[in-house]
Amino acid sequence: MNKLPLAKRVMILNGLCEGVSMRANSRMADVSINTVTKLLEDAGEACLALHDEVVRGVASKRIQCDEIWSFCYAKAKNVAAAKSAPDGAGDVWTWTALDADSKLMISYFVGDRSGESASILAADLRERIATERVQLTMDGHNAYLGAIEDAFGAGGDYATIQKIYETDPAAARGRYGPPVCTSVIKNVVSGDPNMAHVSTSYVERSNLSIRMQNRRFTRLTNAFSKKLDNHIHALALYFAFYNFMRVHKTLRISPAMAAGVSSTLWTMEDIAVRIEARRPQPGKRGPYKKRL
């Protein structure tokens, strides 16, 4: 079997983390789209395992949570009329939990916007935190209420922040222009959170990075995900890149180094090595027998 050179694998993986589409990567690296797809699948599985293994015992004090929307194959309103829509087609929400100090993406989950998805994120987040008590902030989405209570109980200081935007049609800035925030409401849900730190600014800024560096999140293009598995693999690769390989401008180190879960700055070559380590090794061939 032909093996793609390490330099090309690294170039493709870096391109996928810098907002380059899969077909553009295939043209730039002069390989087939199937090669890029297979590499993404392998990298995604390796990065999911990396995150699950390494991002544990995080000494976090303040965590911000949010959800970011995208879609797979077709938007939810168009799935019924879509031709041969696969499982997972429709709206897709990526739930994220970010450490406010180290900027480490501690936990993420790809699903719908239901309470079940919120519970999965909260339970996974609780397992990865080493501190007994932590302050959590998220928006006013009701799905968080029961999820945070079940996962953290009395061990969490939980608050919500709700932003009120203008509704005057005359003040609209266009179809995709953001409305002006007119007020902010902070509410204590449980515990004793420090209201000065009740904010979702960091995790909302993380949403921008996700959209900027994942081509499949770009609006009004045909680069959206066609398969849910590929969507998950692309996000797993991006979060590994963000946590372990990208130097945060303010921290001057990677979020993983700032959080103490890694002592060195990783490179994409390290991910390529992990991909190879996960491949099944060929067994020994038996003795050759001449056919009569």
TAVEN-V492530 format. One record per residue. RES is the residue in one letter. OMEGA is omega as a letter, one per 40 degrees, with the letter a starting at -180 (999 if undefined). Layout:
res: {RES:RES}
omega: {OMEGA:OMEGA}
This chain:
res: {M:N:K:L:P:L:A:K:R:V:M:I:L:N:G:L:C:E:G:V:S:M:R:A:N:S:R:M:A:D:V:S:I:N:T:V:T:K:L:L:E:D:A:G:E:A:C:L:A:L:H:D:E:V:V:R:G:V:A:S:K:R:I:Q:C:D:E:I:W:S:F:C:Y:A:K:A:K:N:V:A:A:A:K:S:A:P:D:G:A:G:D:V:W:T:W:T:A:L:D:A:D:S:K:L:M:I:S:Y:F:V:G:D:R:S:G:E:S:A:S:I:L:A:A:D:L:R:E:R:I:A:T:E:R:V:Q:L:T:M:D:G:H:N:A:Y:L:G:A:I:E:D:A:F:G:A:G:G:D:Y:A:T:I:Q:K:I:Y:E:T:D:P:A:A:A:R:G:R:Y:G:P:P:V:C:T:S:V:I:K:N:V:V:S:G:D:P:N:M:A:H:V:S:T:S:Y:V:E:R:S:N:L:S:I:R:M:Q:N:R:R:F:T:R:L:T:N:A:F:S:K:K:L:D:N:H:I:H:A:L:A:L:Y:F:A:F:Y:N:F:M:R:V:H:K:T:L:R:I:S:P:A:M:A:A:G:V:S:S:T:L:W:T:M:E:D:I:A:V:R:I:E:A:R:R:P:Q:P:G:K:R:G:P:Y:K:K:R:L}
omega: {i:a:a:a:a:a:i:i:i:i:a:a:i:i:i:i:a:i:i:a:a:a:i:i:a:i:a:a:a:i:a:i:i:i:i:i:i:i:i:i:a:a:i:i:i:a:i:i:i:a:a:a:a:a:i:i:a:i:a:i:a:a:i:a:i:i:i:a:i:i:a:i:i:i:a:a:a:a:a:a:a:a:i:i:a:i:a:i:i:a:i:a:i:i:a:i:a:i:a:a:a:a:i:i:a:a:i:a:i:a:i:a:a:i:i:i:i:i:i:i:a:i:i:i:a:a:a:a:a:a:a:a:a:i:a:i:i:i:a:i:a:a:a:a:a:a:a:i:a:a:a:i:a:a:a:i:a:i:i:i:a:a:i:a:a:a:a:a:a:a:a:a:a:a:a:i:a:i:a:i:a:i:i:i:i:a:i:i:i:i:a:a:i:a:i:a:i:a:i:a:a:a:i:i:i:i:i:i:i:a:a:a:i:a:a:i:a:a:i:i:i:a:a:a:i:i:a:a:i:i:i:a:i:i:i:i:a:a:i:i:a:a:a:a:a:i:i:a:a:a:a:i:i:i:i:i:i:a:i:i:i:a:a:i:a:i:i:i:i:i:i:i:i:i:a:a:a:a:i:a:a:i:i:i:i:a:a:i:a:i:a:999}
